[in-house]
Amino acid sequence: MISKANLKHYAYALLDIGKEENKVDVFKKDLETFASIEKATPGLLKFLSSPMIPEKSKEETMSSFKGLLDIETYGFLQLLR
């Protein structure tokens, strides 16, 4: 998982992309959706960031969000794990 110090830089980069592509509202909705899923699924973030969990399992879990999120938001979340 990415450090908290770098997280801010990535978040600003996503915001810049959102502004350029007129997708700020889309990204906001996607991040709210993911936050709701995370809240309803205790341990999800721990699972995705654990070095003990095989990458294939993490990829399978993340792929379940592919249809729910814009491709840039999905890529952003993939980067963070």
PEQUI-V314633 format. One record per residue. N is the residue number from 1. RES is the residue in one letter. D_FIRST is the distance of its C-alpha to the first C-alpha in Angstrom with 2 decimals. Layout:
n=N res=RES d_first=D_FIRST
n=N res=RES d_first=D_FIRST
//
This chain:
n=1 res=M d_first=0.00
n=2 res=I d_first=3.76
n=3 res=S d_first=6.55
n=4 res=K d_first=9.10
n=5 res=A d_first=11.64
n=6 res=N d_first=10.41
n=7 res=L d_first=9.62
n=8 res=K d_first=13.41
n=9 res=H d_first=14.30
n=10 res=Y d_first=12.55
n=11 res=A d_first=14.20
n=12 res=Y d_first=17.45
n=13 res=A d_first=17.26
n=14 res=L d_first=17.02
n=15 res=L d_first=19.90
n=16 res=D d_first=21.86
n=17 res=I d_first=21.60
n=18 res=G d_first=22.70
n=19 res=K d_first=25.63
n=20 res=E d_first=26.63
n=21 res=E d_first=26.66
n=22 res=N d_first=27.99
n=23 res=K d_first=25.13
n=24 res=V d_first=23.91
n=25 res=D d_first=25.36
n=26 res=V d_first=23.84
n=27 res=F d_first=20.28
n=28 res=K d_first=21.07
n=29 res=K d_first=22.44
n=30 res=D d_first=19.54
n=31 res=L d_first=17.01
n=32 res=E d_first=19.59
n=33 res=T d_first=19.92
n=34 res=F d_first=16.28
n=35 res=A d_first=16.43
n=36 res=S d_first=19.62
n=37 res=I d_first=18.25
n=38 res=E d_first=15.39
n=39 res=K d_first=18.16
n=40 res=A d_first=20.44
n=41 res=T d_first=18.07
n=42 res=P d_first=17.15
n=43 res=G d_first=14.23
n=44 res=L d_first=12.71
n=45 res=L d_first=9.31
n=46 res=K d_first=9.53
n=47 res=F d_first=10.71
n=48 res=L d_first=8.17
n=49 res=S d_first=5.26
n=50 res=S d_first=8.18
n=51 res=P d_first=9.17
n=52 res=M d_first=12.62
n=53 res=I d_first=12.59
n=54 res=P d_first=14.03
n=55 res=E d_first=12.49
n=56 res=K d_first=15.80
n=57 res=S d_first=15.44
n=58 res=K d_first=12.15
n=59 res=E d_first=13.96
n=60 res=E d_first=17.01
n=61 res=T d_first=15.48
n=62 res=M d_first=13.99
n=63 res=S d_first=17.37
n=64 res=S d_first=19.14
n=65 res=F d_first=17.97
n=66 res=K d_first=19.30
n=67 res=G d_first=22.76
n=68 res=L d_first=21.83
n=69 res=L d_first=19.91
n=70 res=D d_first=20.97
n=71 res=I d_first=19.67
n=72 res=E d_first=18.07
n=73 res=T d_first=16.27
n=74 res=Y d_first=15.16
n=75 res=G d_first=13.93
n=76 res=F d_first=12.09
n=77 res=L d_first=10.25
n=78 res=Q d_first=9.70
n=79 res=L d_first=8.26
n=80 res=L d_first=5.67
n=81 res=R d_first=4.55
//
